[in-house]
C-alpha cells in the first residue's frame, strides 16, 4: 500500500533567544512535503494567543477540515466524471467545530462540508442523484474513513 510523509520542522528562536520554559515561544513552524512544497504552519490563535501563534499560517485544525473537504471533493469529481456529469466548478466552505468528545477530551467533534458544484451547460443531476454522488464520495473518502484511526507516536 502507499505511504505518505510530512516533515514538520520547528526551531526555537535564537536572536534574541527565547527562554522556552516560560511558554513564551513562537509556535510557527513548517510542513514540508515530498513535492518540495513548504507550508507555513502554527498553532491556532484560539489555542495559543498572539504573538506566539501566527494567524496567517495554517493550523492543524484548519488542515484537518481542509483534508476532509479536499478528499471529499476529489472523490465527488471522480464519481461525477465516471457517471458522465461534467463539473465546471466546485467549492466548499467547510467548517469544523471543536468541543469535548464523549471522553471529555478536546476534539474536532463535527465537520460540516458545504460543497457546491456547478455543472457544464446547466446540465445538472437531480437533487437525488447529487445527494447520492455526495454520499458515495463520503463513503469513499480516505480521510473521512480515517478519523477514528489509531495514532501512534514512535519517538526516535
Buried (B, 14 or more C-beta within 10 A) or exposed (E): EEEEEEEEEEEEEEEEEBEEEEEEBBBBBBBBEEEEEEBEBBBBBEBBEEEBBBEEBBBBBBBBBBBBBBBBBBBBBBBBEEEEBEBEEBEBEBEBEEEEEEEEEEBBEEBEBEBEBEBEEEEBBEEEEBEBBBEBBBEBBEBBEEEEEEEEEEEE
